[in-house]
Amino acid sequence: MWKVWEEENEKWIDAHATKDAELDHAGEEMDETADPSSDLLTPLLRYQKEWLAWALKQEESAMRGGILADEMGMGKTIQAIALVLAKRATCQSTCRSGGSSPSPSSATMLPETKCTLVICPVVAMKQWESELYRITSKGSTRVLVYHGPKRTKKSSDEFFENDFVLTTYSTLAAEYRNAMVKKKMQLPGLEAETSQSAASSVSVLHSMKWDRIILDEAHYIKNKHWSTAKAAFALESSYKWALSGTALQLHVGELYSLVRFLQITPYSYLFCMECDCKSLEYSSKIKCNCVHSTTHFLWWKKYISQPILASEDNANQSIALRRTKKGRAADISLPVKTVDLRRDNLDIGEEEYYRPLFSKSQSQFTV
């Protein structure tokens, strides 16, 4: 299969080789929009309805998620909540009509919950909680905060009774590290076991398959070697989303960490050049299913990062959506920004305090 994807990749590059790379479509309107669920009390702007339509399609596609990289201040939290509520309304309607929503098979056969797990920084957790209660109809949304020392008293059964579980990156990483330590103490040969199966038997957050996982400020996992990133990779869910206004800060390797979390085929995977096997993890201690130990390559590195370093652009799969406030100013209707410059003078007391301090500091730095 990797040869088939390689041919498709090369065809796409050839078709777009004469065009200028359009790295930012922030000002473009999308044709399709979707209306939010009636449980959402706040109206959505045009670009937010565009996101909702796009996100619903993403979850029905092979991607089963993606990246929302809108600029800071454009309401990524509200858009994510709108998606969960819209999908919930659709599922409820489908269930009443006798249908069912397909779910990808679980590699570890974990119990499945229809709850959405939101992972965010500590400072953003209160915002998520308040927004959920503020913009949803009363009694329609059940929220559980899983954070702090008292979280250990909560059982996994509570996760099945809520629509949202809010936790933090620090909590996720702590549970993952504890799971790894305990597992190594029980099984000295842990290195031969995947981190996902090891964490699932100890960490509460890793002990089930979530309906949806949302990483807010997803650049917190930008380094794939950090324990926070590994903890996120080990989680299992039907749908995955990464929200970040700065999905890529320094280099393209940071974007790979988000793609690896999303498990996008083929970009996230290691492939064998000799057979059809593929793996998300591979090392001298974590073997894949084949016997070709020296012929594996990472798709992202071969077809994305290395060509980008060589000034080529071949990211031809739709996995991310980004808009800027400048590009969608007509939707947001922000007031015109004015900058006023003002020159102030120190009074006598401030001057007497400042001058000796300035002279002392200047002498220290000029030595």
C-alpha positions as a printed Julia matrix, in Angstrom:
367×3 Matrix{Float64}:
   0.0     0.0     0.0
   2.82    2.42    0.69
   3.82    2.19   -2.98
   0.26    3.1    -4.0
   0.29    6.11   -1.66
   3.71    7.1    -2.98
   2.38    7.15   -6.55
  -0.64    9.24   -5.49
   1.69   11.6    -3.65
   3.91   12.05   -6.69
   0.9    12.67   -8.95
  -0.32   15.39   -6.62
   3.09   17.06   -6.56
   3.31   16.98  -10.37
  -0.18   18.49  -10.67
   0.69   21.36   -8.32
   4.35   21.9    -9.2
   3.66   24.96  -11.36
   1.41   26.65   -8.82
   2.45   28.88   -5.97
   2.0    27.14   -2.63
  -0.99   28.64   -0.85
   0.05   28.11    2.75
  -2.72   30.2     4.28
  -6.34   30.09    3.1
  -7.38   32.21    6.07
  -9.41   34.69    4.01
 -11.32   32.2     1.93
 -14.95   31.36    2.59
 -16.04   27.75    2.36
 -19.17   26.89    0.41
 -20.73   24.57    2.97
 -22.01   25.48    6.43
 -23.89   23.57    9.13
 -26.35   24.77   11.74
 -25.57   24.02   15.39
 -27.62   21.87   17.74
 -30.57   23.48   19.52
 -28.72   22.8    22.8
 -26.15   25.45   21.84
 -27.42   28.78   23.12
 -24.89   31.09   21.49
 -25.17   31.83   17.74
 -22.26   30.82   15.53
 -20.54   33.17   13.09
 -20.2    32.27    9.42
 -16.68   30.84    9.69
 -17.7    28.82   12.75
 -20.58   27.24   10.83
 -18.08   26.45    8.08
 -15.91   24.67   10.64
 -18.9    22.69   11.9
 -19.72   21.42    8.41
 -16.07   20.6     7.74
 -15.58   18.88   11.11
 -18.69   16.73   10.74
 -17.4    15.55    7.36
 -13.95   14.9     8.8
 -15.41   12.59   11.44
 -17.22   10.62    8.77
 -14.08   10.35    6.63
 -11.04    8.12    7.05
  -9.39   10.97    8.99
 -11.92   10.74   11.86
 -10.72   14.11   13.15
  -8.17   16.79   12.37
  -6.57   20.06   13.45
  -8.35   23.36   14.12
  -5.6    25.97   13.91
  -7.63   29.19   13.98
  -5.85   32.25   15.32
  -6.15   32.92   19.04
  -9.41   34.63   20.0
 -11.57   33.15   17.25
 -13.54   30.81   19.52
 -11.93   27.4    19.08
 -13.51   26.25   22.36
 -17.03   27.17   21.24
 -16.48   25.53   17.86
 -15.33   22.3    19.49
 -18.34   22.28   21.82
 -20.63   22.92   18.84
 -19.2    19.85   17.11
 -19.81   17.58   20.11
 -23.4    18.8    20.53
 -24.16   18.53   16.81
 -22.78   15.0    16.64
 -24.7    14.04   19.79
 -27.94   15.32   18.28
 -27.28   13.37   15.09
 -26.53   10.18   17.02
 -29.69   10.55   19.12
 -31.75   10.95   15.98
 -30.07    7.93   14.37
 -30.64    5.78   17.44
 -34.34    6.68   17.5
 -34.66    5.66   13.86
 -33.08    2.3    14.58
 -29.66    2.95   13.03
 -26.26    2.9    14.64
 -23.08    4.87   14.24
 -20.1     2.77   13.13
 -17.09    2.79   15.4
 -13.6     1.64   14.46
 -12.51   -1.56   16.16
 -10.54   -1.22   19.35
  -7.06   -2.71   19.26
  -7.14   -3.37   22.98
 -10.87   -4.15   23.33
 -11.37   -1.42   25.91
 -14.84   -0.53   27.19
 -16.3     2.27   25.06
 -17.89    5.45   26.37
 -19.81    8.13   24.47
 -18.01   10.79   26.51
 -15.65   13.39   25.05
 -12.31   13.79   26.85
 -10.94   17.35   26.79
  -7.26   17.79   27.7
  -6.11   21.36   28.27
  -3.69   23.47   30.33
  -4.66   24.1    33.96
  -5.44   27.77   33.26
  -7.89   26.82   30.5
  -9.86   24.19   32.4
 -12.08   26.68   34.24
 -12.79   28.41   30.94
 -13.93   25.13   29.4
 -16.14   24.36   32.38
 -17.74   27.81   32.48
 -18.23   27.9    28.7
 -19.91   24.5    28.71
 -22.47   25.64   31.27
 -22.84   29.13   29.77
 -23.52   28.27   26.14
 -25.5    25.03   26.51
 -29.12   24.71   27.57
 -29.59   23.98   31.26
 -29.38   20.31   32.16
 -28.43   19.23   28.63
 -24.7    18.74   29.24
 -23.03   16.79   32.03
 -19.44   17.76   32.85
 -16.88   16.01   35.08
 -13.6    17.67   36.11
 -10.86   15.07   36.55
  -8.0    16.98   38.15
  -6.34   17.52   41.52
  -5.67   15.19   44.45
  -9.32   14.17   44.83
  -9.48   12.73   41.32
  -8.16    9.4    42.64
 -11.48    8.94   44.44
 -13.34    8.98   41.12
 -13.92    5.69   39.37
 -14.0     5.08   35.64
 -17.74    4.37   35.94
 -18.34    8.11   36.3
 -16.92    8.68   32.82
 -19.88    6.81   31.35
 -22.35    9.18   33.03
 -21.05   12.44   31.53
 -20.86   14.16   28.15
 -17.51   15.83   28.83
 -14.57   14.92   31.05
 -12.11   17.78   31.55
  -8.54   17.07   32.56
  -5.11   18.67   32.2
  -1.88   17.78   30.45
  -0.14   17.53   33.81
  -2.74   15.05   35.08
  -2.52   12.99   31.89
   1.28   12.89   32.01
   1.33   12.02   35.73
  -1.07    9.1    35.26
   0.92    7.84   32.3
   4.26    8.01   34.14
   2.79    6.25   37.17
   1.34    3.57   34.89
   4.71    2.99   33.24
   6.54    2.75   36.57
   4.01    0.33   38.06
   3.95   -1.78   34.94
   7.73   -2.02   34.81
   7.77   -3.15   38.41
   5.23   -5.87   37.59
   6.66   -6.82   34.19
  10.41   -6.34   33.73
   9.98   -6.96   30.0
   7.71   -3.94   29.5
   9.88   -2.64   26.64
   8.44   -5.32   24.4
   4.91   -4.1    25.11
   3.32   -1.04   23.54
   2.82    1.99   25.79
  -0.9     1.93   25.02
  -1.52   -1.58   26.33
   0.73   -0.95   29.33
  -1.04    2.25   30.38
  -4.56    0.91   29.88
  -4.31   -1.53   32.78
  -3.23    1.11   35.32
  -4.2     4.65   34.22
  -7.91    5.51   34.55
  -7.75    7.86   31.56
  -6.21    5.1    29.43
  -8.57    2.38   30.65
 -11.34    3.04   28.12
 -12.01    4.02   24.55
 -13.37    7.57   24.44
 -15.85    8.71   21.85
 -13.76   11.77   21.13
 -10.53   13.31   22.42
  -9.92   17.05   22.1
  -6.45   18.45   22.77
  -6.75   22.16   23.54
  -3.52   24.14   23.1
  -2.27   21.0    21.36
   1.26   22.37   20.98
   1.75   21.08   24.54
   2.62   17.76   22.84
   4.81   19.29   20.12
   7.79   17.14   21.12
   7.0    13.48   20.44
   9.6    12.4    23.01
   7.94   14.18   25.95
   5.96   12.06   28.39
   2.95   14.34   27.8
   3.01   13.5    24.09
   3.48    9.79   24.73
   0.58    9.87   27.19
  -1.64   11.45   24.52
  -0.52    8.93   21.9
  -1.5     6.06   24.21
  -5.11    7.24   24.55
  -7.73    5.52   22.45
 -10.84    7.06   20.9
 -13.14    6.96   17.87
 -12.4    10.6    16.94
  -9.43   12.87   17.67
  -9.06   16.65   17.44
  -6.15   19.0    18.07
  -6.85   22.71   18.7
  -3.96   25.16   18.52
  -3.38   28.65   17.19
   0.33   27.77   16.94
   0.3    24.22   15.62
   3.8    24.8    14.23
   6.16   27.12   16.09
   9.77   26.3    15.22
  10.0    23.39   12.79
   7.84   20.9    10.9
   8.66   18.12   13.38
   6.29   19.79   15.85
   3.41   19.3    13.43
   4.27   15.61   13.14
   3.54   15.16   16.83
  -0.06   16.31   16.23
  -0.37   14.11   13.15
   0.96   11.16   15.17
  -1.69   11.79   17.83
  -4.39   11.86   15.13
  -2.98    8.62   13.64
  -3.42    9.92   10.11
  -2.67    7.31    7.43
  -0.09    7.24    5.94
   1.63   10.23    7.56
   1.78    8.87   11.14
   3.09    5.43   10.31
   6.3     3.53    9.84
   6.23    1.26    6.8
   8.32   -1.7     5.74
   9.81   -1.55    2.25
   9.62   -5.34    1.94
   6.03   -6.08    2.99
   2.65   -4.51    3.84
   3.13   -4.11    7.58
   2.84   -0.7     9.23
   3.32    0.47   12.8
   2.93    3.59   14.93
   5.8     2.52   17.16
   9.04    0.82   16.25
  12.36    0.39   17.99
  14.88   -2.31   18.71
  12.69   -3.35   21.66
   9.23   -2.84   20.16
   9.09   -5.11   17.14
   6.58   -4.94   14.3
   4.86   -7.99   12.88
   7.38   -8.64   10.13
  10.92  -10.01   10.12
  12.49   -7.14    8.17
  14.15   -5.25   10.99
  16.21   -2.81    8.93
  13.87   -1.72    6.15
  11.38    0.51    7.96
  10.87    4.17    7.11
   8.71    6.94    8.58
   6.35    8.32    5.94
   6.32   11.8     7.45
  10.1    12.08    7.35
  10.49   10.71    3.81
   7.64   12.53    2.11
   6.98   15.63    4.25
   9.81   16.91    6.41
  12.7    16.13    4.08
  10.97   17.58    0.97
   9.98   20.68    2.96
  13.62   21.16    3.89
  14.29   20.9     0.17
  11.62   23.61   -0.47
   8.89   21.3    -1.69
   5.3    21.24   -0.49
   3.45   17.92   -0.64
   1.02   17.86    2.28
  -1.89   16.92    0.03
  -4.34   15.54    2.57
  -6.99   17.68    4.24
  -6.36   17.4     7.97
  -6.2    21.0     9.18
  -8.32   24.14    9.02
  -6.9    27.58    9.89
  -8.45   31.04    9.69
  -7.14   34.39   10.94
  -8.98   37.36   12.41
  -7.67   39.52    9.59
  -8.86   37.11    6.94
 -12.34   36.75    8.45
 -12.76   40.3     9.73
 -16.14   40.57    7.97
 -17.5    37.72   10.09
 -16.05   38.84   13.4
 -16.8    42.58   12.98
 -13.95   43.67   15.21
 -13.62   47.4    15.91
 -10.82   49.25   14.15
  -7.62   48.98   16.19
  -5.99   52.29   17.07
  -2.52   52.75   18.55
  -1.82   55.85   20.65
   1.74   56.83   21.61
   2.14   58.88   24.77
   5.32   60.39   26.21
   5.39   60.83   30.02
   8.05   62.35   32.29
   9.14   61.16   35.73
   8.33   63.42   38.66
  11.12   64.6    41.01
  10.83   61.63   43.42
  10.78   59.07   40.61
  13.73   60.8    38.94
  15.83   60.71   42.15
  15.12   56.98   42.55
  15.62   56.08   38.89
  18.91   57.85   38.08
  21.14   56.09   40.67
  19.54   52.74   39.81
  20.14   53.31   36.1
  23.79   54.34   36.66
  24.45   51.3    38.86
  22.92   48.92   36.35
  24.79   50.51   33.47
  28.14   50.19   35.25
  27.48   46.48   35.98
  26.74   45.67   32.35
  29.66   47.68   30.92
  32.34   45.98   33.05
